[in-house]
Amino acid sequence: MSEWQRAAHCANGSCVEVQQAQWRKASFCSGGQCVEVAEVGSSVLIRNSNRPDQVLAFTHEEWDAFVKGVKNGEFRF
């Protein structure tokens, strides 16, 4: 789970806070290309380690359905 960080400049007690994603790499990587996932608030984020600026966001319900589908073999070609 990620931690909240407060912006460096606050005015009159009004501050912006953001969460920094704690990325985890998949246990299987090929040629330095890895899938990474992170949980931030109510979202599950996924990205390719070679393109960290391109992030997909899913709800926990969407993520759980995806993982269930993978385990059930629904994505085999």
HELIX and SHEET records of a PDB file:
HELIX    1   1 HIS A   60  LYS A   71  1                                  12    
SHEET    1   A 2 TRP A   4  ARG A   6  0                                        
SHEET    2   A 2 GLU A  17  GLN A  19 -1                                        
SHEET    1   B 4 ARG A  24  LYS A  25  0                                        
SHEET    2   B 4 VAL A  35  VAL A  40 -1                                        
SHEET    3   B 4 SER A  43  ASN A  48 -1                                        
SHEET    4   B 4 ARG A  51  THR A  59 -1                                        
END                                                                             
